[in-house]
Amino acid sequence: MKEKSKQIKFDFPVYDKIDTSLTDITALYLRVSTDMQAQDGYGLDVQYSALYKYCTAYELSNPVVFIDDGYTGVNGNRPAFQKMLELMSKGKIKFVITYSLDRIGRTQMLILKFLKEDCERAKCDFLAVKDNVDSRSKQTYGILISILSIFAEFDHDAIVAKLTLGRKQRALEGYWKGGGLPPFGYKYSKTENNLIADPDKASLIQKIFDMYNTNEYSPRQIAEALGISSDVVVFGILRNRTYLGEITFRGEQYEGKHERLVDEESFNRAQELLQKRANKTGDSHYLLSSLVYCGNCNAKMRYMKWGKGKNQKTKIICYSKYPSTKKNLVKDPDCPNCIYDADEVEAQVIKTIMGFAYNYKDDINSRIVTEEDIVAGLQKKIDTLQIEYGRLLNAYRKLGDESVLEQASNVNEEIKRIERDIEEEKEKQTIAKKIEENENMLRTLPDMWPRMTNVERQAVIKSIVKKVILQDGEISVVLNKTQYEKNILVK
């Protein structure tokens, strides 16, 4: 901010002296800064004279002077400008008049935001006297907005391109591109200017790959066993080539200078399993397929046709006793578990989950999960960061400081990270609502069951049941909800 201009006597009240109840204001916005002070035609007296003549000629209501004396137009951090925006948002200003467009701001983006967002939101007309820009002249005003939009987009794209170029250069040199949080298992070292192994978490990375590559553990089970926050994190680790010592930028891999945390054989094996499971056409047509485990040896149990002709029945047996072609699923060749009738097991599981839904009816209604508050809080963070991002871009335009550009890049990456968190929260909400729907459906299951397809029946069961354990003639149903992670015995 520069030294104040020579004092001018205003015929209209100044914004900080008006009654707070005043409405239908005509705002006369004046601004002068050091670089404009010496230029003819831009002094405060010249600006005010032009606006005064217009107001009196057209007898505009409640004229109020908003003056920023000695403030740059590079950003909107000006006291009078901010007060004018505040009154506009409250619907108290109906008309904004200024001498020229560049009094509002010195960047196309700032001017465009004021005209396209602030004025339109406040349903406020705008006039720049010298430039003859009048929002009431819809055709010419629309053309101006279009032109400003093009230049503002070009300006923004040029800065984003510079940010992208800097991040690509880091990737080419083998350094982590920065922005957001480092991948799980790594920390960012300012000394190294790169990723370094996190001593508390790095050892878990190879364990995750080893467990997954046995083909016996799902990402959810791995997360539970190793104390990782969710299966989403595990999936991300299994797909992330950063652990191979590579840097990925826009789909391209570059040799990194950081320590690799997993060997190539383990990584490639995991990719094969991920692809195989992704291409799996569908589950078995059996109702409890993939859900049944042996309580004696902890092996999976499978459906099997038993007998011939009219006497043929479907049984559920332990893979350890009847391995078929899947020798790797054998846990104990001498497993003592018995053979179960599939119809009886399915009937007992259905009875159990129906009883669960009925018994916990009131509790289910009281714990419906909604994520609106969480999403709203994250969105507020994004709004704050976007303001900071805009401020840094404006600072870079003014100063050309590369460190400011790097700060803007980090803020932009944080915005993207929070956007991903919002999507994850929304997904959780969707899942929670789906579970609730399935629970509600279970309450009337006897009537609905005959009309459901086999796929629908499987979906209902798998949304409620985590696993079914068969041991010594008993059936234990482990529910799929954390707060109900307990066995319900059915004898």
C-alpha positions as CSV (number, residue, x, y, z in Angstrom):
1,M,0.0,0.0,0.0
2,K,1.3,3.5,-0.9
3,E,1.0,6.8,0.7
4,K,-2.6,8.2,0.7
5,S,-3.7,10.5,-2.0
6,K,-4.6,14.1,-1.5
7,Q,-7.9,14.3,0.5
8,I,-11.0,14.8,-1.6
9,K,-14.3,16.1,-0.3
10,F,-17.1,13.8,-1.3
11,D,-20.7,14.9,-1.8
12,F,-21.9,11.3,-1.1
13,P,-21.3,9.3,2.1
14,V,-18.3,7.0,2.4
15,Y,-19.0,3.3,3.0
16,D,-17.6,3.2,6.6
17,K,-19.9,6.1,7.7
18,I,-23.3,4.8,6.5
19,D,-26.2,3.4,8.5
20,T,-26.1,-0.4,8.6
21,S,-29.8,-0.5,7.7
22,L,-29.3,1.3,4.3
23,T,-30.5,-0.7,1.3
24,D,-30.8,-0.2,-2.5
25,I,-27.3,1.2,-2.5
26,T,-25.5,2.5,-5.6
27,A,-21.9,1.7,-5.0
28,L,-19.3,4.1,-6.5
29,Y,-16.0,2.2,-6.4
30,L,-12.8,4.2,-6.6
31,R,-9.2,2.8,-6.5
32,V,-5.8,4.2,-7.1
33,S,-2.4,2.6,-6.5
34,T,1.2,3.7,-6.8
35,D,1.7,2.8,-10.4
36,M,-1.5,4.5,-11.5
37,Q,-1.2,7.6,-9.3
38,A,1.0,9.6,-11.7
39,Q,-0.9,8.7,-14.8
40,D,-3.3,11.3,-16.2
41,G,-6.9,10.5,-16.0
42,Y,-6.8,8.0,-13.1
43,G,-6.6,10.2,-10.1
44,L,-9.3,9.8,-7.4
45,D,-10.6,13.3,-8.3
46,V,-11.1,12.4,-12.0
47,Q,-12.7,9.0,-11.1
48,Y,-15.1,10.6,-8.6
49,S,-16.0,13.5,-10.9
50,A,-17.1,11.1,-13.6
51,L,-19.2,8.9,-11.3
52,Y,-20.7,11.9,-9.5
53,K,-21.9,13.3,-12.8
54,Y,-23.5,10.0,-13.8
55,C,-25.3,9.5,-10.5
56,T,-26.7,13.0,-10.4
57,A,-27.7,12.9,-14.1
58,Y,-29.7,9.7,-13.7
59,E,-30.8,10.4,-10.1
60,L,-29.6,7.0,-8.8
61,S,-30.7,6.0,-5.3
62,N,-28.5,6.0,-2.2
63,P,-25.0,6.6,-3.7
64,V,-22.2,5.5,-1.4
65,V,-18.5,5.9,-2.1
66,F,-16.2,2.9,-1.7
67,I,-12.6,4.0,-1.9
68,D,-9.4,2.0,-1.8
69,D,-6.6,4.6,-1.8
70,G,-3.2,3.0,-2.4
71,Y,-4.2,-0.6,-3.0
72,T,-3.0,-2.7,-5.9
73,G,-5.5,-4.3,-8.2
74,V,-3.6,-7.6,-8.5
75,N,-5.8,-9.2,-5.8
76,G,-9.1,-8.5,-4.0
77,N,-7.6,-8.0,-0.6
78,R,-8.8,-4.4,-0.3
79,P,-10.9,-3.1,2.6
80,A,-13.5,-1.1,0.6
81,F,-13.7,-3.8,-2.1
82,Q,-14.3,-6.5,0.5
83,K,-16.9,-4.4,2.3
84,M,-18.7,-3.8,-1.1
85,L,-18.7,-7.6,-1.7
86,E,-20.1,-8.2,1.8
87,L,-23.0,-5.8,1.2
88,M,-23.6,-7.2,-2.2
89,S,-23.9,-10.7,-0.8
90,K,-26.5,-9.4,1.7
91,G,-28.5,-7.9,-1.2
92,K,-28.0,-4.3,-0.1
93,I,-26.2,-3.1,-3.3
94,K,-28.2,-2.9,-6.5
95,F,-25.8,-1.1,-8.8
96,V,-22.0,-0.8,-8.9
97,I,-20.3,2.0,-10.8
98,T,-16.6,2.4,-11.4
99,Y,-14.5,4.5,-13.7
100,S,-12.9,1.7,-15.7
101,L,-12.7,-2.1,-15.5
102,D,-9.2,-2.1,-14.3
103,R,-10.4,-0.3,-11.1
104,I,-12.1,-3.6,-10.1
105,G,-8.9,-5.6,-10.7
106,R,-5.7,-6.0,-12.7
107,T,-6.2,-9.6,-13.8
108,Q,-8.8,-11.0,-16.2
109,M,-9.6,-13.7,-13.7
110,L,-10.4,-11.3,-10.9
111,I,-12.6,-9.0,-13.1
112,L,-14.4,-12.1,-14.6
113,K,-15.1,-13.4,-11.1
114,F,-16.5,-10.1,-10.0
115,L,-18.8,-9.7,-13.0
116,K,-19.7,-13.3,-13.6
117,E,-20.0,-14.6,-10.0
118,D,-20.3,-11.7,-7.5
119,C,-22.6,-9.4,-9.5
120,E,-24.8,-12.2,-10.9
121,R,-25.2,-13.9,-7.5
122,A,-26.1,-10.5,-5.9
123,K,-28.4,-9.6,-8.9
124,C,-26.5,-6.4,-9.1
125,D,-26.0,-4.3,-12.2
126,F,-22.5,-3.0,-13.2
127,L,-21.2,0.0,-15.2
128,A,-17.7,1.1,-16.1
129,V,-18.1,4.7,-17.3
130,K,-14.9,5.2,-19.3
131,D,-15.1,1.8,-20.9
132,N,-18.8,2.0,-21.6
133,V,-19.3,-1.5,-20.1
134,D,-22.9,-1.8,-18.9
135,S,-24.5,-5.0,-17.7
136,R,-27.9,-3.7,-18.8
137,S,-26.7,-3.8,-22.4
138,K,-27.0,-7.6,-22.6
139,Q,-25.6,-8.2,-26.1
140,T,-22.3,-6.2,-25.8
141,Y,-21.9,-7.2,-22.1
142,G,-22.2,-10.9,-23.1
143,I,-19.5,-10.5,-25.7
144,L,-17.2,-8.9,-23.1
145,I,-17.8,-11.7,-20.6
146,S,-17.0,-14.2,-23.3
147,I,-13.7,-12.4,-24.2
148,L,-12.7,-12.1,-20.6
149,S,-13.4,-15.8,-20.1
150,I,-11.1,-16.7,-23.0
151,F,-8.3,-14.6,-21.7
152,A,-8.8,-15.7,-18.1
153,E,-8.7,-19.3,-19.1
154,F,-5.6,-18.8,-21.2
155,D,-3.9,-17.1,-18.2
156,H,-4.9,-19.9,-15.9
157,D,-3.9,-22.6,-18.4
158,A,-0.5,-21.0,-18.9
159,I,0.2,-21.1,-15.1
160,V,-1.1,-24.7,-14.8
161,A,1.1,-25.7,-17.8
162,K,4.1,-24.2,-15.9
163,L,3.2,-26.1,-12.8
164,T,2.8,-29.3,-14.8
165,L,6.2,-28.8,-16.5
166,G,7.9,-28.4,-13.2
167,R,6.4,-31.6,-11.8
168,K,7.3,-33.5,-15.0
169,Q,10.9,-32.3,-14.7
170,R,11.1,-33.7,-11.2
171,A,9.7,-37.0,-12.4
172,L,12.3,-37.1,-15.2
173,E,15.1,-36.5,-12.7
174,G,13.8,-39.4,-10.5
175,Y,12.3,-37.3,-7.7
176,W,8.8,-37.6,-6.3
177,K,6.6,-35.0,-8.0
178,G,5.4,-33.6,-4.7
179,G,1.9,-32.3,-3.6
180,G,-0.4,-34.2,-1.3
181,L,0.7,-36.9,1.1
182,P,3.6,-39.3,0.4
183,P,2.6,-42.9,-0.4
184,F,2.0,-45.2,2.6
185,G,5.4,-46.5,3.7
186,Y,7.3,-43.4,2.7
187,K,8.1,-40.0,4.2
188,Y,9.1,-36.8,2.4
189,S,12.6,-35.6,3.4
190,K,13.3,-31.9,2.8
191,T,17.0,-32.7,3.2
192,E,16.9,-35.4,0.4
193,N,14.2,-33.4,-1.5
194,N,12.6,-36.8,-2.1
195,L,10.9,-39.8,-0.6
196,I,12.6,-41.9,2.1
197,A,11.4,-45.1,3.7
198,D,9.2,-44.6,6.8
199,P,10.8,-46.9,9.5
200,D,7.4,-47.5,11.1
201,K,5.6,-48.5,8.0
202,A,8.0,-49.6,5.3
203,S,8.3,-53.1,6.5
204,L,4.5,-53.6,6.1
205,I,4.7,-53.1,2.3
206,Q,6.4,-56.4,1.5
207,K,4.2,-58.2,4.0
208,I,1.1,-56.9,2.2
209,F,2.3,-58.3,-1.2
210,D,3.4,-61.6,0.4
211,M,0.0,-62.1,2.1
212,Y,-2.0,-61.1,-1.1
213,N,0.2,-63.4,-3.3
214,T,-0.8,-66.5,-1.2
215,N,-4.2,-66.0,-2.8
216,E,-5.7,-66.7,0.7
217,Y,-6.2,-63.1,2.0
218,S,-8.4,-60.4,0.6
219,P,-7.4,-56.7,0.9
220,R,-9.9,-56.3,3.7
221,Q,-8.4,-59.2,5.6
222,I,-4.9,-57.9,5.1
223,A,-6.0,-54.5,6.4
224,E,-7.5,-56.0,9.5
225,A,-4.4,-58.2,10.1
226,L,-1.8,-55.5,9.7
227,G,-3.8,-52.6,11.3
228,I,-4.2,-50.6,8.1
229,S,-7.1,-48.2,7.9
230,S,-9.0,-49.8,5.1
231,D,-8.9,-52.2,2.1
232,V,-8.9,-49.2,-0.2
233,V,-5.4,-48.4,1.1
234,V,-4.3,-52.0,0.5
235,F,-5.6,-51.9,-3.1
236,G,-3.8,-48.7,-3.7
237,I,-0.5,-50.2,-2.4
238,L,-0.8,-53.3,-4.5
239,R,-1.2,-51.2,-7.7
240,N,1.4,-48.5,-6.9
241,R,4.6,-48.7,-8.9
242,T,6.3,-46.2,-6.5
243,Y,7.2,-49.3,-4.4
244,L,9.2,-50.6,-7.3
245,G,11.4,-47.5,-7.1
246,E,9.6,-45.8,-10.0
247,I,8.0,-42.4,-10.4
248,T,4.7,-42.2,-12.2
249,F,3.6,-39.0,-13.9
250,R,0.5,-38.9,-16.1
251,G,0.6,-42.6,-16.8
252,E,4.3,-42.7,-17.7
253,Q,7.0,-44.4,-15.5
254,Y,10.4,-42.9,-14.7
255,E,13.3,-44.4,-12.8
256,G,13.2,-43.0,-9.3
257,K,16.0,-42.1,-6.9
258,H,14.1,-43.3,-3.8
259,E,14.4,-46.7,-2.1
260,R,12.2,-49.6,-3.5
261,L,10.2,-51.4,-0.9
262,V,9.0,-54.5,-2.9
263,D,10.8,-56.8,-5.3
264,E,9.6,-57.0,-8.9
265,E,8.6,-60.7,-8.7
266,S,6.1,-60.0,-5.9
267,F,4.8,-56.9,-7.6
268,N,4.1,-58.7,-10.9
269,R,2.5,-61.7,-9.2
270,A,0.1,-59.3,-7.4
271,Q,-0.8,-57.6,-10.7
272,E,-1.6,-61.0,-12.2
273,L,-3.9,-61.9,-9.2
274,L,-5.6,-58.4,-9.4
275,Q,-6.2,-58.9,-13.1
276,K,-7.5,-62.4,-12.6
277,R,-9.9,-61.4,-10.0
278,A,-11.1,-58.4,-12.0
279,N,-11.8,-60.6,-15.0
280,K,-13.7,-63.1,-12.9
281,T,-17.1,-63.4,-14.6
282,G,-19.1,-64.1,-11.5
283,D,-19.5,-66.0,-8.3
284,S,-20.9,-69.5,-8.0
285,H,-24.6,-70.0,-8.2
286,Y,-24.5,-71.4,-4.7
287,L,-26.1,-69.2,-2.1
288,L,-23.1,-69.2,0.4
289,S,-20.3,-69.6,-2.1
290,S,-17.0,-68.2,-0.9
291,L,-18.5,-67.5,2.6
292,V,-18.1,-70.9,4.3
293,Y,-15.0,-71.8,6.4
294,C,-13.9,-74.8,8.3
295,G,-13.8,-74.2,12.1
296,N,-11.4,-77.0,12.7
297,C,-8.5,-76.2,10.2
298,N,-9.6,-72.7,9.0
299,A,-9.6,-73.9,5.3
300,K,-12.4,-72.8,3.0
301,M,-15.3,-75.1,2.5
302,R,-17.0,-75.8,-0.8
303,Y,-20.2,-77.1,-2.3
304,M,-20.2,-80.6,-3.7
305,K,-22.7,-82.9,-5.4
306,W,-23.2,-86.1,-3.3
307,G,-24.7,-89.3,-4.5
308,K,-26.4,-90.1,-7.8
309,G,-29.8,-89.9,-9.4
310,K,-32.8,-89.1,-7.3
311,N,-30.7,-89.6,-4.1
312,Q,-28.2,-86.9,-5.1
313,K,-27.8,-84.0,-2.7
314,T,-25.6,-81.0,-2.3
315,K,-23.1,-81.1,0.6
316,I,-20.7,-78.6,2.0
317,I,-17.3,-80.1,2.7
318,C,-13.8,-78.9,3.8
319,Y,-11.2,-78.4,1.1
320,S,-8.7,-80.1,3.4
321,K,-10.6,-83.3,3.2
322,Y,-11.7,-83.0,-0.4
323,P,-9.1,-80.8,-2.1
324,S,-10.2,-81.4,-5.7
325,T,-7.8,-79.6,-7.9
326,K,-7.1,-76.8,-5.4
327,K,-4.2,-78.4,-3.5
328,N,-3.1,-75.0,-2.1
329,L,-6.3,-74.6,-0.1
330,V,-5.5,-77.7,2.1
331,K,-4.8,-76.7,5.7
332,D,-4.8,-80.0,7.4
333,P,-5.1,-83.3,5.5
334,D,-6.3,-85.0,8.7
335,C,-9.1,-82.4,9.4
336,P,-11.8,-84.1,11.5
337,N,-14.7,-81.8,10.4
338,C,-17.8,-83.5,9.2
339,I,-19.9,-83.2,6.1
340,Y,-22.8,-80.8,6.1
341,D,-26.1,-80.8,4.2
342,A,-26.1,-77.5,2.1
343,D,-29.9,-77.0,2.4
344,E,-29.7,-77.2,6.2
345,V,-26.8,-74.8,6.4
346,E,-28.5,-72.3,4.1
347,A,-31.8,-72.5,6.0
348,Q,-30.0,-71.9,9.3
349,V,-28.1,-68.9,7.9
350,I,-31.3,-67.4,6.6
351,K,-33.0,-67.9,9.9
352,T,-30.1,-66.4,11.8
353,I,-29.9,-63.2,9.7
354,M,-33.6,-62.8,9.8
355,G,-33.5,-63.0,13.6
356,F,-30.6,-60.6,13.7
357,A,-32.6,-58.0,11.6
358,Y,-35.7,-58.4,13.8
359,N,-33.8,-58.3,17.2
360,Y,-31.7,-55.2,16.3
361,K,-34.5,-53.3,14.5
362,D,-34.4,-50.3,16.8
363,D,-30.7,-50.3,17.0
364,I,-30.4,-50.4,13.2
365,N,-32.6,-47.4,12.8
366,S,-30.6,-45.4,15.4
367,R,-27.2,-46.1,13.6
368,I,-28.0,-45.2,10.0
369,V,-24.8,-43.9,8.7
370,T,-24.9,-40.5,7.0
371,E,-21.8,-38.7,5.8
372,E,-23.3,-35.3,5.0
373,D,-21.5,-33.5,7.9
374,I,-18.2,-35.1,7.0
375,V,-18.6,-34.2,3.3
376,A,-19.6,-30.6,4.2
377,G,-16.6,-30.2,6.4
378,L,-14.3,-31.5,3.7
379,Q,-15.9,-29.1,1.2
380,K,-15.3,-26.2,3.5
381,K,-11.6,-27.2,3.5
382,I,-11.6,-27.2,-0.3
383,D,-13.2,-23.8,-0.4
384,T,-10.6,-22.4,1.9
385,L,-7.8,-24.0,-0.1
386,Q,-9.1,-22.7,-3.4
387,I,-9.0,-19.2,-2.0
388,E,-5.4,-19.8,-0.9
389,Y,-4.6,-21.3,-4.4
390,G,-6.0,-18.2,-6.1
391,R,-4.0,-15.9,-3.8
392,L,-0.8,-17.8,-4.6
393,L,-1.5,-17.7,-8.3
394,N,-2.0,-13.9,-8.1
395,A,1.2,-13.6,-6.1
396,Y,3.1,-15.5,-8.7
397,R,1.7,-13.3,-11.5
398,K,2.9,-10.3,-9.6
399,L,6.3,-11.5,-8.3
400,G,7.3,-14.3,-10.6
401,D,8.7,-16.2,-7.6
402,E,9.1,-20.0,-8.4
403,S,8.8,-20.9,-4.7
404,V,5.3,-19.3,-4.7
405,L,4.4,-21.5,-7.7
406,E,5.6,-24.6,-5.9
407,Q,3.3,-23.6,-2.9
408,A,0.4,-23.2,-5.3
409,S,1.2,-26.7,-6.7
410,N,1.1,-28.2,-3.2
411,V,-2.2,-26.5,-2.4
412,N,-3.7,-27.8,-5.6
413,E,-2.6,-31.3,-4.8
414,E,-4.1,-31.1,-1.4
415,I,-7.4,-30.0,-3.0
416,K,-7.3,-33.0,-5.2
417,R,-6.6,-35.3,-2.2
418,I,-9.6,-33.9,-0.3
419,E,-11.8,-34.3,-3.4
420,R,-10.8,-38.0,-3.4
421,D,-11.7,-38.2,0.3
422,I,-15.1,-36.7,-0.5
423,E,-15.7,-39.4,-3.1
424,E,-14.7,-42.1,-0.6
425,E,-17.0,-40.7,2.0
426,K,-19.9,-40.6,-0.6
427,E,-19.1,-44.2,-1.5
428,K,-19.3,-45.2,2.2
429,Q,-22.6,-43.5,2.4
430,T,-23.9,-45.4,-0.6
431,I,-22.7,-48.7,0.9
432,A,-24.3,-47.8,4.3
433,K,-27.6,-47.0,2.6
434,K,-27.4,-50.2,0.6
435,I,-26.8,-52.2,3.7
436,E,-29.8,-50.5,5.4
437,E,-32.0,-51.4,2.4
438,N,-30.9,-55.0,2.6
439,E,-31.6,-55.1,6.3
440,N,-35.1,-53.7,5.8
441,M,-35.6,-56.3,3.0
442,L,-34.6,-59.1,5.4
443,R,-37.5,-58.2,7.7
444,T,-40.0,-59.4,5.0
445,L,-37.7,-62.0,3.6
446,P,-40.1,-65.0,3.8
447,D,-42.5,-63.2,1.5
448,M,-39.9,-61.8,-0.8
449,W,-37.6,-64.8,-1.1
450,P,-39.6,-66.8,-3.6
451,R,-39.7,-63.8,-6.0
452,M,-36.0,-63.1,-5.8
453,T,-33.4,-64.3,-8.3
454,N,-30.5,-66.3,-7.2
455,V,-28.2,-63.4,-7.8
456,E,-30.4,-61.1,-5.6
457,R,-30.4,-63.7,-2.9
458,Q,-26.6,-63.9,-2.9
459,A,-26.4,-60.1,-2.8
460,V,-28.6,-60.0,0.3
461,I,-26.6,-62.7,2.1
462,K,-23.2,-61.2,1.3
463,S,-24.2,-57.7,2.4
464,I,-25.0,-59.0,5.8
465,V,-22.7,-62.0,6.4
466,K,-18.9,-61.8,6.5
467,K,-18.3,-65.6,6.9
468,V,-20.0,-68.8,7.9
469,I,-18.0,-71.1,10.1
470,L,-18.9,-74.9,10.3
471,Q,-17.4,-76.9,13.1
472,D,-18.4,-80.2,14.8
473,G,-22.0,-79.9,13.5
474,E,-22.5,-76.3,14.6
475,I,-23.0,-73.2,12.4
476,S,-21.6,-69.8,13.4
477,V,-22.6,-66.8,11.4
478,V,-20.1,-63.8,11.5
479,L,-21.9,-60.6,10.6
480,N,-20.4,-58.1,8.2
481,K,-20.8,-55.1,10.4
482,T,-17.9,-54.1,12.7
483,Q,-20.1,-53.3,15.7
484,Y,-21.7,-56.8,15.4
485,E,-18.4,-58.7,14.8
486,K,-19.4,-61.7,16.9
487,N,-20.6,-65.2,16.4
488,I,-24.3,-66.2,16.6
489,L,-24.5,-69.9,17.3
490,V,-27.2,-71.9,15.8
491,K,-27.3,-75.5,17.0
